C-alpha cells in the first residue's frame, strides 16, 4: 500500500434554510456562491481526498484500507476502521432549530442502521454579531413531562438558557444537551462522526423545497435530553506552552488552539489521527521535506502514523483536533477532572 501522508479533502457544501453568505467571502470561494451556505464539512468520512496518489478515494475508503495507521489505535479499539470525527464550519444567518443529540449508547442501540455514533460537539466562535447568543441547556432542572408539555404548546424557549458569545469563545456541548446556534454566529465545530439530530422546536419553519413544516423528533429528543443547566459555556483555555492552548478535552475529542510565531515541531501519536484547521493567516506544513501550503479555512488530516512534522508561520492560528487519552492528559497537566476544559 501507498505510504500515508497529510491529506486534503474536497469540502462538502451544505445549504440549509438558515445559512448565510459569510463563509464564501471568508474562504474566498470562487463564484457562483450558494445563496445560503450554512455548513462546510471539511473532514468527513465521505469526503474525497484531493491531493497526492490517494486522490479520489474517500476517507472511509482509507480507513478501511489502513485502519489504525490512519485513525489511530485509540479510536480503532473503540469504533474499528471508522473515522471518528467530523470537522466543519457553520454560518448561522438565522437561528438553527432547538435540538439535541444522542450519546453512543443510544445511537448504537436505536440508530445502528445509520452507521453514526453519538454526537458530542464543541464550537469555537469565529465571529459573532453584537448581542449574539447560543442556547445551551435549561434554565433550571426540569421534569421530562414539563419539557413534553412545553414542546406541545410552543413554550419550550421559556425553559431554555441563553449564553452570550463572542469571537474566541469555546462552547462544549455534550451529547444530550439541548442547544441551538442562534443568528449572527460563524463558528468551527468539531464533533463525533454523526448526523443524528433530534429537533424539539423549529419556530414553525417550512422546508424551502417541499413547503412542509420541518419534522420534529419529539420522542427521541425526550428520551435523550439532559434536563438541567449546562456548565460548559465559554470554557477558559489551559495554556500548554508559548504557542499552544487546550480549549477542551473529553473522551470523544480534544481541541487545541495554536498561535504560531516561527516554527513548531511536533509528532503525531500513533494512538490518534489529527485534524489541523487554519482559522487565521497562512502556514506551511512540512513533512519529510515536503511542503504543504495552508491558508485560512483549509483543513488537513494527519494520519496517526505520520510521525514528525513542522508548522511554520508568522501569523497562523490553527485548531488541532484529536482523540485524547483523558486520564493521561489530566495527569500530564496536573488538573482535576472537570477542571477548566477537561471532562471525563
N, C-alpha and C positions, 0 to 999 in steps of 0.2 A: 504493500500500500504506500501511497504517497505520504511523505512527511507532513505533519500538520504545521500550520503557520498562522499568523494573525489574520483573521477572517473578517472581511467586509461583506455586508448583505445589501440586497435590493430592498429598500424600505417598503412597507405596506402602508398605503394612504387610506384613511378611514374618514367618511364624510357623514357624521351624524347630524341631526337637525340642530344641535346646539353648537356646532363647530364654528370657527371664525376664520379670520384672514391673516392673523399674525405669524403663524408658523411658516407660511410661504415666504414672506419677506425676511423673517429671522434666519431662515435656512438658505435664502437666496435661490429658491427653486425657479427653474425656467418656466415661463408661461406656456400654455394656459394653466392657471391655478384653479383647483377645485373651489367652488363657491363657498363651501363650508368644510374646511379642513380641520376636523376636530382631533384626530389622532394620527400619529406616525409611529407604526410599530417598527422599531429599529432592529431588534434582535428577537426572533421568534422561531419556533421550530419549522414553520412552513416557509420562512423567508429563504430566498435563494442566494447562494454565495456569488459575489460579483467580482472577486479578484483571484488570481492565481490559477493553478491547474485544477482546482476543485470547483471552478466557476460553473454555475448552472445547477449544481446539486443543492438540495435543501439542507438546512441544519439538521432536520430529522434524519435525513439520509446519512449525514456524517456521524450522528450519534449512534445509529445502528452499526455503522462500519467500525468506528473507533472506540465506542463505549467509554470506559473510564479515562482513556487517554485524552478524550475531548472534554467530557463533562466533569471528570474528577472522581476519585474513589468514594468521596463522602456522599454526593447525590446519587451516584451509581448504586451504592448499597441501599439507599432509601427508595429510589424510583426506577432503577435499571437504566437502560440505554435511552435516556429521555432528557432533553434539555429542560432544566427545572425552572428557568426564569423567562420573563418577558420584560423587555425594556422599551419604553415608549415615551413620546412627548404628547401632551394634551393641551389644547387651546379651547377654553370654555368661554365662548362669546355669550352664551346663555347658560343657565344653571342646568346641571345634569339631574337626572331623577334621584329621588331619595331611595337608597338601595343598600343591600347587604350581600356579603359573600360567604359561602360555607367554608368550613375547615376541611382538612384532608379526610378525616373520618367520614364526614357526611358526603363529601364529593365522591369518594371511592366506593361508598355503600349505595348511594341513591343516584349518582350521575356517572357511574363507571363507563357507560356506553359512550360518553363524550371524550374520554381519554384525558380529561382535565383533572388537575389536583384542586385542593382548596385554594383560597386566594387571600393571603395576607399581602399587603402592599404598603408602600411608603411614597410620599410625594415630596419632591424638592421644588419649592416655589421659585420659578424663574422670573416671573413678572406678575404684578398684581395691581389692579387699579385701586385708587384710594377707597377705603372702607370695604374692600373685598373680604369675603368670609368663606370658610368651609363649614359644612355641617358635620358634626362628629359626636356620636353618642347621644344619650338622652340627658335632659337637664337634671333629673333625679332618677333614682331607681324606681322602676315601674313594674307592674304585673303584665303578663302576656295578654290577659283579657283586655286590659286598658289599651294596649297597643292595637289589638284587633278592632276594638270599638273606634279608636281614632282613625284608623285606616278606612273603615266603612263610612264614617261620617265626614271625612275630609279634613279632620283637625290634627293630623299627625304632626304637622310642623310645630304646633304648640308644645309638643313633648320633647323636641329636639334642641340640642345645644349648638350654638354657632361660635366659631373661633375666628377672630380677625387674623389675616395673614399678610405678609409682605415678602418681597424677594429675599431669598436666602433662608427662609424658614423650612424646617423639616417636620412633616406630619406623618406619624406612624399609624397605620390602620390595620390592626389585627383582624383576622377572619372573625366574622360575627359582629363587627362594629357597624352600626347604622351610620351612613355617611352620605355626603353629596359634595361635589365640587361646584361651587356657585359661580355666577357670572363674573368675568373680568380677570380670570386667572389663567396663566400659562405655566405649565409645570413639567418636570420629568418624573416619570413613575417607574419604580422597579417593583415587580410583583412575582408571585409564583406563576407558573405556566397554567393559566386558567382563563376562561372567558365565561365563567359561571356568575351571572349577575341576577339577583332577585330584586325586582322593583317593588317597593312598598307604596310609592306615591309618585305621580308624574305630572301633576298640575293639569290634568285632563288634556294633555297634548296628543295630537294626532300624527300618525306616520305620514311623512311627506309624500310617499309613493302611493299608499293604499287609501289614505284619508281616514283610516280607522284609528280609534283610540289605541295607543300603545299598550300592550298587555302588561298586567301586573302579575306578581308571583307570590301572592299573599301567604299561601300555605307553607311554601318553602321558607319565606322570609321569617314567619313566626317561629318556625322550627329552629332556625339557626341564630337568631338575633340575640346579642347581649343587651340586656335591658337595664343599662346602668351608664353613668357618666364615663366618658373616656378621659384618660390621663396621659395621652400620648401626643398632644399637640405641641408644636414649637419646641421640640427637644433641643437641649443645649448640646453642641458638639463636644466631643472629647478629643483634645489635642494629642496626637501621636508623636509628631516631630515638627520641624520647622515648615514642612510642606504638606503635611497630611493631617486630616481630622476625621475621626469616626463620627458619622452622623446617626447611624442606627445599626443595631445588630440583633438578630433573632435567629432561631434555627433555620428559617427559610432563606434568609439572605443577610448580607451586611452591605452597607453603603458608606463609602468614604468620599471626602472632597479633597482633591489635590490641587494646590495652587503652586504651579511650577515656576520657579525663577532659576533658570540654568538647566541642570540635569538631575534626574532622579534615576538611579539604577536599582532594580529590584528583580525578583524571581517569582515565577508562578509556583503555586503549591500544587503538587500532584493530586491533592485531595479535592481541588475545586477549580473549575473554569473561572475566568474573569471577564467582565464586560467593562470597557473603558468608553466613556461618552464625553465628548468635548462640549462644554456649555458656554465657554467664552474663549476668544483668542484662537490661536493655532498651536500645533505641536507636531513634533516628529516622533514616531515610534521606531526605534532601531532594534533590530533583532538579527543576529548572525550577519552583520554588515549590510543588511537590507534596510532601507529607509522607507517608511510609510508616512506620507504627509496627511495630517489630520486637521480639519477645520471645524469651526463651530457647527454643532448639530450632527457630527459624524460619530458613529459608534463602531467599535471593533471588538470582536470576540477573540479572546486569548485562550487557546486550549490549555488544559491543566498541565500537560507535559511540555509546554513551550520552553520553559527554562528562563534564563536571564534575558532581560530586555531593559532598554533605557527610554525615558521620555525626556525630550529636550524642548524647551520653550522659554520664552521671555515673558509671555502674557497668558499662558494657557491655564484654564480652570477645567478640571476633569472630574467626573464622578466614576468611582470604581465600585463595581458590584461583584459579589462572590458569595459562596456558601461557607459560612464560618464554622469552626468548632467553638461554640459559645462558651462552654466551661473553660477551655484553654485560653480563650480571649479574656475572660473575666480574670483569670489568674495572671495573665501577662500584663494587664493594665492596672490591676490592683483595685477593682471596684466590686461592689456587691451586685448580685443580680437585681435588675430593675433600677439600678442607679444610673442616672444620666440616660444614655441612649441604648443600653444593653438589656435585652429581655430574654429570659429562658422560656 
